[in-house]
Amino acid sequence: MSTNRLERVISLVLRTGVVTSSVCLGAGLALSLIGASSLAELLLNVGVIVLLVTPVVRVLVSIADYTSERDWGFVMLTAVVLVELAASAVAALMFNRRL
């Protein structure tokens, strides 16, 4: 993938994630204000999950591109970022469990 194509794909991933998350969060908020609590809770949860997964998908797209280009240095660096994202999620879950 050329640099411009990679930038376009990453831009699409980020834009799609933010828009999808915003729509879910907005709809969940609106529904919670009118009293549809179970659907509102579902949409709010989906919105937060989509927002949290968006950077992970961006990193996975980068790893796939760097692998196809056989740019092993960037594959390793981006894989480190992915491991750090995963470690943050695990740490947050463990910390939350203790409370």
Secondary structure, 3 states (H helix, E strand, C coil): CCHHHHHHHHHHHHHHHHHHHHHHHHHHHHHHHHCCHHHHHHHHHHHHHHHHHHHHHHHHHHHHHHHHCCCHHHHHHHHHHHHHHHHHHHHHHHHHHHC
